[in-house]
């Protein structure tokens, strides 16, 4: 009975680690630091990552930038290739 309980706990722990890993480093909105090509300074951006193909994440949009105070970004988002 102890072996079965240990196996169940091990499987649950493996699922929890997998779920946390996907949540932490998987697709979604993530803070990133990037060199801004327009202002020639470092900026912190809120980037949207999506899974472009299996196992490959790609940044598709920037939602917020620390160098631009306005809500909608008025720049041409030239930092996207650098993310």
Jmol script that loads the backbone (N, CA, C; Angstrom):
load data "model"
ATOM      1  N   UNK A   1       0.818  -1.192   0.000  1.00  0.00           N
ATOM      2  CA  UNK A   1       0.000   0.000   0.000  1.00  0.00           C
ATOM      3  C   UNK A   1       0.865   1.260   0.000  1.00  0.00           C
ATOM      4  N   UNK A   2       1.998   1.244   0.702  1.00  0.00           N
ATOM      5  CA  UNK A   2       2.892   2.394   0.734  1.00  0.00           C
ATOM      6  C   UNK A   2       3.514   2.659  -0.634  1.00  0.00           C
ATOM      7  N   UNK A   3       3.818   1.609  -1.395  1.00  0.00           N
ATOM      8  CA  UNK A   3       4.405   1.769  -2.720  1.00  0.00           C
ATOM      9  C   UNK A   3       3.407   2.446  -3.658  1.00  0.00           C
ATOM     10  N   UNK A   4       2.152   2.046  -3.625  1.00  0.00           N
ATOM     11  CA  UNK A   4       1.124   2.632  -4.478  1.00  0.00           C
ATOM     12  C   UNK A   4       0.936   4.105  -4.129  1.00  0.00           C
ATOM     13  N   UNK A   5       0.889   4.422  -2.864  1.00  0.00           N
ATOM     14  CA  UNK A   5       0.747   5.815  -2.431  1.00  0.00           C
ATOM     15  C   UNK A   5       1.951   6.636  -2.890  1.00  0.00           C
ATOM     16  N   UNK A   6       3.136   6.098  -2.786  1.00  0.00           N
ATOM     17  CA  UNK A   6       4.344   6.782  -3.234  1.00  0.00           C
ATOM     18  C   UNK A   6       4.315   7.017  -4.744  1.00  0.00           C
ATOM     19  N   UNK A   7       3.826   6.043  -5.510  1.00  0.00           N
ATOM     20  CA  UNK A   7       3.715   6.207  -6.960  1.00  0.00           C
ATOM     21  C   UNK A   7       2.705   7.279  -7.325  1.00  0.00           C
ATOM     22  N   UNK A   8       1.567   7.315  -6.652  1.00  0.00           N
ATOM     23  CA  UNK A   8       0.544   8.328  -6.912  1.00  0.00           C
ATOM     24  C   UNK A   8       1.089   9.716  -6.596  1.00  0.00           C
ATOM     25  N   UNK A   9       1.783   9.859  -5.484  1.00  0.00           N
ATOM     26  CA  UNK A   9       2.370  11.147  -5.117  1.00  0.00           C
ATOM     27  C   UNK A   9       3.421  11.552  -6.148  1.00  0.00           C
ATOM     28  N   UNK A  10       4.211  10.609  -6.620  1.00  0.00           N
ATOM     29  CA  UNK A  10       5.219  10.903  -7.640  1.00  0.00           C
ATOM     30  C   UNK A  10       4.610  11.387  -8.947  1.00  0.00           C
ATOM     31  N   UNK A  11       3.530  10.750  -9.378  1.00  0.00           N
ATOM     32  CA  UNK A  11       2.848  11.168 -10.612  1.00  0.00           C
ATOM     33  C   UNK A  11       2.225  12.551 -10.436  1.00  0.00           C
ATOM     34  N   UNK A  12       1.590  12.799  -9.305  1.00  0.00           N
ATOM     35  CA  UNK A  12       1.011  14.111  -9.048  1.00  0.00           C
ATOM     36  C   UNK A  12       2.079  15.200  -8.991  1.00  0.00           C
ATOM     37  N   UNK A  13       3.211  14.888  -8.413  1.00  0.00           N
ATOM     38  CA  UNK A  13       4.316  15.841  -8.351  1.00  0.00           C
ATOM     39  C   UNK A  13       4.861  16.131  -9.754  1.00  0.00           C
ATOM     40  N   UNK A  14       4.974  15.106 -10.588  1.00  0.00           N
ATOM     41  CA  UNK A  14       5.439  15.309 -11.959  1.00  0.00           C
ATOM     42  C   UNK A  14       4.474  16.190 -12.746  1.00  0.00           C
ATOM     43  N   UNK A  15       3.164  15.993 -12.582  1.00  0.00           N
ATOM     44  CA  UNK A  15       2.166  16.827 -13.244  1.00  0.00           C
ATOM     45  C   UNK A  15       2.246  18.265 -12.742  1.00  0.00           C
ATOM     46  N   UNK A  16       2.462  18.442 -11.460  1.00  0.00           N
ATOM     47  CA  UNK A  16       2.556  19.790 -10.902  1.00  0.00           C
ATOM     48  C   UNK A  16       3.783  20.518 -11.443  1.00  0.00           C
ATOM     49  N   UNK A  17       4.901  19.833 -11.555  1.00  0.00           N
ATOM     50  CA  UNK A  17       6.119  20.442 -12.102  1.00  0.00           C
ATOM     51  C   UNK A  17       5.917  20.803 -13.568  1.00  0.00           C
ATOM     52  N   UNK A  18       5.287  19.930 -14.343  1.00  0.00           N
ATOM     53  CA  UNK A  18       5.026  20.211 -15.754  1.00  0.00           C
ATOM     54  C   UNK A  18       4.086  21.410 -15.911  1.00  0.00           C
ATOM     55  N   UNK A  19       3.031  21.477 -15.112  1.00  0.00           N
ATOM     56  CA  UNK A  19       2.083  22.588 -15.189  1.00  0.00           C
ATOM     57  C   UNK A  19       2.747  23.909 -14.812  1.00  0.00           C
ATOM     58  N   UNK A  20       3.566  23.910 -13.783  1.00  0.00           N
ATOM     59  CA  UNK A  20       4.261  25.127 -13.373  1.00  0.00           C
ATOM     60  C   UNK A  20       5.243  25.589 -14.443  1.00  0.00           C
ATOM     61  N   UNK A  21       5.951  24.670 -15.054  1.00  0.00           N
ATOM     62  CA  UNK A  21       6.908  25.010 -16.105  1.00  0.00           C
ATOM     63  C   UNK A  21       6.207  25.647 -17.301  1.00  0.00           C
ATOM     64  N   UNK A  22       5.091  25.083 -17.719  1.00  0.00           N
ATOM     65  CA  UNK A  22       4.336  25.643 -18.841  1.00  0.00           C
ATOM     66  C   UNK A  22       3.771  27.006 -18.472  1.00  0.00           C
ATOM     67  N   UNK A  23       3.273  27.163 -17.263  1.00  0.00           N
ATOM     68  CA  UNK A  23       2.718  28.434 -16.818  1.00  0.00           C
ATOM     69  C   UNK A  23       3.799  29.512 -16.737  1.00  0.00           C
ATOM     70  N   UNK A  24       4.970  29.151 -16.226  1.00  0.00           N
ATOM     71  CA  UNK A  24       6.040  30.127 -16.003  1.00  0.00           C
ATOM     72  C   UNK A  24       6.731  30.542 -17.292  1.00  0.00           C
ATOM     73  N   UNK A  25       7.070  29.585 -18.163  1.00  0.00           N
ATOM     74  CA  UNK A  25       7.863  29.883 -19.339  1.00  0.00           C
ATOM     75  C   UNK A  25       7.132  29.624 -20.657  1.00  0.00           C
ATOM     76  N   UNK A  26       5.862  29.348 -20.617  1.00  0.00           N
ATOM     77  CA  UNK A  26       5.111  29.049 -21.825  1.00  0.00           C
ATOM     78  C   UNK A  26       4.521  30.284 -22.480  1.00  0.00           C
ATOM     79  N   UNK A  27       3.549  30.101 -23.367  1.00  0.00           N
ATOM     80  CA  UNK A  27       2.932  31.232 -24.063  1.00  0.00           C
ATOM     81  C   UNK A  27       2.183  32.157 -23.113  1.00  0.00           C
ATOM     82  N   UNK A  28       2.067  33.415 -23.523  1.00  0.00           N
ATOM     83  CA  UNK A  28       1.351  34.398 -22.719  1.00  0.00           C
ATOM     84  C   UNK A  28       2.091  35.715 -22.674  1.00  0.00           C
ATOM     85  N   UNK A  29       1.683  36.584 -21.766  1.00  0.00           N
ATOM     86  CA  UNK A  29       2.319  37.890 -21.603  1.00  0.00           C
ATOM     87  C   UNK A  29       3.481  37.764 -20.636  1.00  0.00           C
ATOM     88  N   UNK A  30       4.648  38.246 -21.063  1.00  0.00           N
ATOM     89  CA  UNK A  30       5.860  38.166 -20.242  1.00  0.00           C
ATOM     90  C   UNK A  30       6.605  39.492 -20.278  1.00  0.00           C
ATOM     91  N   UNK A  31       7.186  39.871 -19.145  1.00  0.00           N
ATOM     92  CA  UNK A  31       8.046  41.055 -19.106  1.00  0.00           C
ATOM     93  C   UNK A  31       9.401  40.681 -19.695  1.00  0.00           C
ATOM     94  N   UNK A  32       9.894  41.535 -20.574  1.00  0.00           N
ATOM     95  CA  UNK A  32      11.195  41.325 -21.197  1.00  0.00           C
ATOM     96  C   UNK A  32      11.972  42.632 -21.187  1.00  0.00           C
ATOM     97  N   UNK A  33      13.272  42.536 -21.208  1.00  0.00           N
ATOM     98  CA  UNK A  33      14.140  43.697 -21.323  1.00  0.00           C
ATOM     99  C   UNK A  33      14.782  43.663 -22.707  1.00  0.00           C
ATOM    100  N   UNK A  34      14.763  44.803 -23.389  1.00  0.00           N
ATOM    101  CA  UNK A  34      15.256  44.854 -24.764  1.00  0.00           C
ATOM    102  C   UNK A  34      15.863  46.223 -25.027  1.00  0.00           C
ATOM    103  N   UNK A  35      16.808  46.277 -25.937  1.00  0.00           N
ATOM    104  CA  UNK A  35      17.368  47.550 -26.368  1.00  0.00           C
ATOM    105  C   UNK A  35      16.446  48.196 -27.386  1.00  0.00           C
ATOM    106  N   UNK A  36      15.990  49.395 -27.111  1.00  0.00           N
ATOM    107  CA  UNK A  36      15.079  50.092 -28.016  1.00  0.00           C
ATOM    108  C   UNK A  36      15.881  50.689 -29.165  1.00  0.00           C
ATOM    109  N   UNK A  37      15.576  50.321 -30.419  1.00  0.00           N
ATOM    110  CA  UNK A  37      16.319  50.875 -31.545  1.00  0.00           C
ATOM    111  C   UNK A  37      15.988  52.343 -31.820  1.00  0.00           C
ATOM    112  N   UNK A  38      14.834  52.819 -31.374  1.00  0.00           N
ATOM    113  CA  UNK A  38      14.452  54.214 -31.614  1.00  0.00           C
ATOM    114  C   UNK A  38      15.063  55.175 -30.601  1.00  0.00           C
ATOM    115  N   UNK A  39      15.092  54.781 -29.329  1.00  0.00           N
ATOM    116  CA  UNK A  39      15.593  55.660 -28.266  1.00  0.00           C
ATOM    117  C   UNK A  39      17.026  55.336 -27.852  1.00  0.00           C
ATOM    118  N   UNK A  40      17.581  54.225 -28.344  1.00  0.00           N
ATOM    119  CA  UNK A  40      18.943  53.779 -28.027  1.00  0.00           C
ATOM    120  C   UNK A  40      19.155  53.610 -26.523  1.00  0.00           C
ATOM    121  N   UNK A  41      18.142  53.045 -25.838  1.00  0.00           N
ATOM    122  CA  UNK A  41      18.218  52.763 -24.405  1.00  0.00           C
ATOM    123  C   UNK A  41      17.568  51.417 -24.137  1.00  0.00           C
ATOM    124  N   UNK A  42      17.804  50.878 -22.944  1.00  0.00           N
ATOM    125  CA  UNK A  42      17.141  49.650 -22.523  1.00  0.00           C
ATOM    126  C   UNK A  42      15.711  49.969 -22.130  1.00  0.00           C
ATOM    127  N   UNK A  43      14.813  49.079 -22.462  1.00  0.00           N
ATOM    128  CA  UNK A  43      13.405  49.266 -22.118  1.00  0.00           C
ATOM    129  C   UNK A  43      12.850  47.957 -21.587  1.00  0.00           C
ATOM    130  N   UNK A  44      11.894  48.058 -20.694  1.00  0.00           N
ATOM    131  CA  UNK A  44      11.155  46.897 -20.213  1.00  0.00           C
ATOM    132  C   UNK A  44       9.816  46.882 -20.924  1.00  0.00           C
ATOM    133  N   UNK A  45       9.533  45.775 -21.598  1.00  0.00           N
ATOM    134  CA  UNK A  45       8.300  45.684 -22.382  1.00  0.00           C
ATOM    135  C   UNK A  45       7.469  44.509 -21.891  1.00  0.00           C
ATOM    136  N   UNK A  46       6.175  44.587 -22.143  1.00  0.00           N
ATOM    137  CA  UNK A  46       5.269  43.477 -21.886  1.00  0.00           C
ATOM    138  C   UNK A  46       5.002  42.830 -23.241  1.00  0.00           C
ATOM    139  N   UNK A  47       5.642  41.692 -23.476  1.00  0.00           N
ATOM    140  CA  UNK A  47       5.596  41.033 -24.775  1.00  0.00           C
ATOM    141  C   UNK A  47       4.641  39.851 -24.741  1.00  0.00           C
ATOM    142  N   UNK A  48       3.938  39.652 -25.847  1.00  0.00           N
ATOM    143  CA  UNK A  48       3.031  38.506 -25.980  1.00  0.00           C
ATOM    144  C   UNK A  48       3.732  37.401 -26.754  1.00  0.00           C
ATOM    145  N   UNK A  49       3.896  36.259 -26.099  1.00  0.00           N
ATOM    146  CA  UNK A  49       4.522  35.090 -26.722  1.00  0.00           C
ATOM    147  C   UNK A  49       3.448  34.109 -27.141  1.00  0.00           C
ATOM    148  N   UNK A  50       3.620  33.546 -28.329  1.00  0.00           N
ATOM    149  CA  UNK A  50       2.736  32.481 -28.802  1.00  0.00           C
ATOM    150  C   UNK A  50       3.587  31.355 -29.349  1.00  0.00           C
ATOM    151  N   UNK A  51       2.984  30.186 -29.388  1.00  0.00           N
ATOM    152  CA  UNK A  51       3.692  29.023 -29.914  1.00  0.00           C
ATOM    153  C   UNK A  51       3.551  29.034 -31.435  1.00  0.00           C
ATOM    154  N   UNK A  52       4.627  29.395 -32.134  1.00  0.00           N
ATOM    155  CA  UNK A  52       4.599  29.497 -33.588  1.00  0.00           C
ATOM    156  C   UNK A  52       4.523  28.119 -34.236  1.00  0.00           C
ATOM    157  N   UNK A  53       5.297  27.203 -33.736  1.00  0.00           N
ATOM    158  CA  UNK A  53       5.260  25.812 -34.157  1.00  0.00           C
ATOM    159  C   UNK A  53       5.547  24.972 -32.923  1.00  0.00           C
ATOM    160  N   UNK A  54       5.446  23.688 -33.026  1.00  0.00           N
ATOM    161  CA  UNK A  54       5.569  22.831 -31.848  1.00  0.00           C
ATOM    162  C   UNK A  54       6.903  23.053 -31.148  1.00  0.00           C
ATOM    163  N   UNK A  55       6.838  23.463 -29.891  1.00  0.00           N
ATOM    164  CA  UNK A  55       8.035  23.633 -29.075  1.00  0.00           C
ATOM    165  C   UNK A  55       8.817  24.900 -29.358  1.00  0.00           C
ATOM    166  N   UNK A  56       8.262  25.835 -30.088  1.00  0.00           N
ATOM    167  CA  UNK A  56       8.981  27.058 -30.461  1.00  0.00           C
ATOM    168  C   UNK A  56       8.112  28.272 -30.141  1.00  0.00           C
ATOM    169  N   UNK A  57       8.547  29.091 -29.197  1.00  0.00           N
ATOM    170  CA  UNK A  57       7.806  30.302 -28.844  1.00  0.00           C
ATOM    171  C   UNK A  57       8.324  31.482 -29.657  1.00  0.00           C
ATOM    172  N   UNK A  58       7.407  32.363 -30.038  1.00  0.00           N
ATOM    173  CA  UNK A  58       7.771  33.551 -30.796  1.00  0.00           C
ATOM    174  C   UNK A  58       7.009  34.738 -30.221  1.00  0.00           C
ATOM    175  N   UNK A  59       7.698  35.864 -30.085  1.00  0.00           N
ATOM    176  CA  UNK A  59       7.047  37.089 -29.628  1.00  0.00           C
ATOM    177  C   UNK A  59       6.317  37.698 -30.824  1.00  0.00           C
ATOM    178  N   UNK A  60       5.010  37.916 -30.666  1.00  0.00           N
ATOM    179  CA  UNK A  60       4.204  38.413 -31.779  1.00  0.00           C
ATOM    180  C   UNK A  60       3.760  39.857 -31.604  1.00  0.00           C
ATOM    181  N   UNK A  61       3.780  40.370 -30.377  1.00  0.00           N
ATOM    182  CA  UNK A  61       3.317  41.738 -30.162  1.00  0.00           C
ATOM    183  C   UNK A  61       3.911  42.289 -28.880  1.00  0.00           C
ATOM    184  N   UNK A  62       3.966  43.606 -28.789  1.00  0.00           N
ATOM    185  CA  UNK A  62       4.391  44.307 -27.582  1.00  0.00           C
ATOM    186  C   UNK A  62       3.203  45.129 -27.107  1.00  0.00           C
ATOM    187  N   UNK A  63       2.805  44.923 -25.849  1.00  0.00           N
ATOM    188  CA  UNK A  63       1.623  45.597 -25.316  1.00  0.00           C
ATOM    189  C   UNK A  63       1.955  46.865 -24.528  1.00  0.00           C
ATOM    190  N   UNK A  64       3.106  46.889 -23.876  1.00  0.00           N
ATOM    191  CA  UNK A  64       3.456  48.032 -23.031  1.00  0.00           C
ATOM    192  C   UNK A  64       4.964  48.222 -23.055  1.00  0.00           C
ATOM    193  N   UNK A  65       5.396  49.462 -22.961  1.00  0.00           N
ATOM    194  CA  UNK A  65       6.825  49.784 -22.980  1.00  0.00           C
ATOM    195  C   UNK A  65       7.114  50.802 -21.894  1.00  0.00           C
ATOM    196  N   UNK A  66       8.245  50.637 -21.215  1.00  0.00           N
ATOM    197  CA  UNK A  66       8.591  51.553 -20.125  1.00  0.00           C
ATOM    198  C   UNK A  66       9.047  52.916 -20.640  1.00  0.00           C
ATOM    199  N   UNK A  67       9.457  53.028 -21.889  1.00  0.00           N
ATOM    200  CA  UNK A  67       9.914  54.298 -22.441  1.00  0.00           C
ATOM    201  C   UNK A  67       8.775  55.144 -23.010  1.00  0.00           C
ATOM    202  N   UNK A  68       7.639  54.516 -23.284  1.00  0.00           N
ATOM    203  CA  UNK A  68       6.494  55.229 -23.845  1.00  0.00           C
ATOM    204  C   UNK A  68       5.373  55.182 -22.816  1.00  0.00           C
ATOM    205  N   UNK A  69       4.959  56.339 -22.347  1.00  0.00           N
ATOM    206  CA  UNK A  69       3.974  56.402 -21.258  1.00  0.00           C
ATOM    207  C   UNK A  69       2.541  56.222 -21.733  1.00  0.00           C
ATOM    208  N   UNK A  70       2.271  56.453 -23.012  1.00  0.00           N
ATOM    209  CA  UNK A  70       0.893  56.366 -23.491  1.00  0.00           C
ATOM    210  C   UNK A  70       0.417  54.916 -23.499  1.00  0.00           C
ATOM    211  N   UNK A  71      -0.885  54.730 -23.380  1.00  0.00           N
ATOM    212  CA  UNK A  71      -1.455  53.378 -23.341  1.00  0.00           C
ATOM    213  C   UNK A  71      -1.260  52.631 -24.660  1.00  0.00           C
ATOM    214  N   UNK A  72      -1.731  53.157 -25.797  1.00  0.00           N
ATOM    215  CA  UNK A  72      -1.441  52.454 -27.049  1.00  0.00           C
ATOM    216  C   UNK A  72      -0.041  52.845 -27.535  1.00  0.00           C
ATOM    217  N   UNK A  73       0.713  51.879 -27.950  1.00  0.00           N
ATOM    218  CA  UNK A  73       2.073  52.163 -28.403  1.00  0.00           C
ATOM    219  C   UNK A  73       2.035  52.874 -29.747  1.00  0.00           C
ATOM    220  N   UNK A  74       2.689  54.033 -29.812  1.00  0.00           N
ATOM    221  CA  UNK A  74       2.694  54.833 -31.031  1.00  0.00           C
ATOM    222  C   UNK A  74       3.931  54.584 -31.880  1.00  0.00           C
ATOM    223  N   UNK A  75       4.817  53.699 -31.437  1.00  0.00           N
ATOM    224  CA  UNK A  75       6.030  53.428 -32.206  1.00  0.00           C
ATOM    225  C   UNK A  75       5.766  52.327 -33.227  1.00  0.00           C
ATOM    226  N   UNK A  76       6.769  52.061 -34.071  1.00  0.00           N
ATOM    227  CA  UNK A  76       6.585  51.024 -35.094  1.00  0.00           C
ATOM    228  C   UNK A  76       6.983  49.632 -34.593  1.00  0.00           C
ATOM    229  N   UNK A  77       7.304  49.504 -33.322  1.00  0.00           N
ATOM    230  CA  UNK A  77       7.649  48.228 -32.673  1.00  0.00           C
ATOM    231  C   UNK A  77       8.840  47.550 -33.360  1.00  0.00           C
ATOM    232  N   UNK A  78       9.876  48.324 -33.610  1.00  0.00           N
ATOM    233  CA  UNK A  78      11.075  47.795 -34.235  1.00  0.00           C
ATOM    234  C   UNK A  78      11.859  46.881 -33.308  1.00  0.00           C
ATOM    235  N   UNK A  79      11.485  46.819 -32.039  1.00  0.00           N
ATOM    236  CA  UNK A  79      12.170  45.956 -31.073  1.00  0.00           C
ATOM    237  C   UNK A  79      11.716  44.488 -31.178  1.00  0.00           C
ATOM    238  N   UNK A  80      10.630  44.213 -31.905  1.00  0.00           N
ATOM    239  CA  UNK A  80      10.117  42.841 -32.000  1.00  0.00           C
ATOM    240  C   UNK A  80      11.164  41.833 -32.464  1.00  0.00           C
ATOM    241  N   UNK A  81      11.961  42.107 -33.492  1.00  0.00           N
ATOM    242  CA  UNK A  81      12.976  41.120 -33.890  1.00  0.00           C
ATOM    243  C   UNK A  81      14.049  40.877 -32.825  1.00  0.00           C
ATOM    244  N   UNK A  82      14.229  41.811 -31.903  1.00  0.00           N
ATOM    245  CA  UNK A  82      15.257  41.675 -30.866  1.00  0.00           C
ATOM    246  C   UNK A  82      14.798  40.834 -29.680  1.00  0.00           C
ATOM    247  N   UNK A  83      13.503  40.548 -29.593  1.00  0.00           N
ATOM    248  CA  UNK A  83      12.992  39.809 -28.439  1.00  0.00           C
ATOM    249  C   UNK A  83      13.168  38.348 -28.656  1.00  0.00           C
TER     250      UNK A  83
END
end "model"
wireframe off; spacefill off
backbone 0.3
color backbone group
